[in-house]
Amino acid sequence: MPSPIKKIVVTGANANIGKNVVRQLKEQGYHVTGLVRKPAGLAIDDLVTEWMTNSKTMQALRGADVIVNLTGEIFGKRGDDFYQPSIAPAERIAQAIKGPHLSSSST
């Protein structure tokens, strides 16, 4: 039975983990949009650079079946050094997907 998931958005698509996730998703036939800070040589369907301020971000996020958020700071930073790379992107994603078009499922 084919998967109903067709479009996947990956934030941090050009980071170490993101590159591998994108590669595996593409190998499985998914349409992948990468949201990155800076352009990168990725084999990807769509790329949105400067995604935290780009007007195309909301459209990409709202059109996704799945969002994989791989942005964030992994080294014990505090305050704004932690907020900007970790919390702000999650807030941007939540802002994009909230509303009547959001659906959820329970297991």
N, C-alpha and C positions, 0 to 999 in steps of 0.2 A: 504494500500500500504506500503510495507516495506521501512524503511529508508535506503537511500544509505550510511549513516554514519555507519561505522562498528568499526573503531579504533579511540579511543580518548586518547590523552596524557594529563595528568594533572601534572603540575609542582606544587610543594608544596603539594603533595598528602598526606603527613602525618601530616600536620598542621591541626588546628581546622576546618577550612572551607573545606580544601582539603579532609579530611577523610569523611565528609558528602557528598561531591560531588561524590567522588569515590563510596561510598556505593549506592547512588541513581543511578548512571550510571550502576553499576553492576546489580542492581535490575531490570533495564530496558533492560538488556541483551547485553550491549556494551562490547567490548574488551577494557580494560583499561590498559594503561601503566603509571606508576607513576614515575616521576622524582623527586628525593629527595636528600638531602645532606647526610643523615645518614639512615641506614637500620631501618625499622620499621615493626611491625607486622600488615601488611595490607592484607586484602583479595582482591588480585589484580592479574591480569593476568601476567604482567611483571613489573619488578622494576629495575630502573637504579639508583644506588647510586652515590654520588659525581658527579652528572650530569653535573656540570659546566666544569669538566675536563675529564669526561669519554668519550672514543671514541665511545661508543654505543649510545650516545645522538643524534648525527646527524642522525643515521639510524632510531632511534625511532621517531624523529620529522618529518623526511621526509616521513615516512610510515604512518603518521597520517592523518585521514580525518578531525579531529578537534583537536586543541590545546587549552587547558584551562590553562592560566597562572595565578597561584595563589601565586606566589612568590612576595615578596616585604616587605617593612618596613612601618608600619602604624603609627609609633610614630615620629613625626617631627624631624627626624635626618637630618643632612646636610653633604655635601661633600662626602667623601669616605664611611662614615657610611651609607649614603643613596644609593650611587651608587652601591656598591657591592651587596646588597640584592635586589635592585629594578631595576636599569637600566641595569646592566650587564646581568642578565638573559633574559631580553627582547631583548637585542642585540644578545645574543646567539641564541635565537629562530628565530629572523629575519635573521640571517646569515644562519641558516639551511634551511629555507624555500624559500629564494630568488632564483631566477633562472627560467628557462623555465618550470619547473614542477609546478610552482605556478599558481593557477588559482584564479579568483575572480568572484563574481557575484554581480549584482546590483539589487536593488529592485524597 
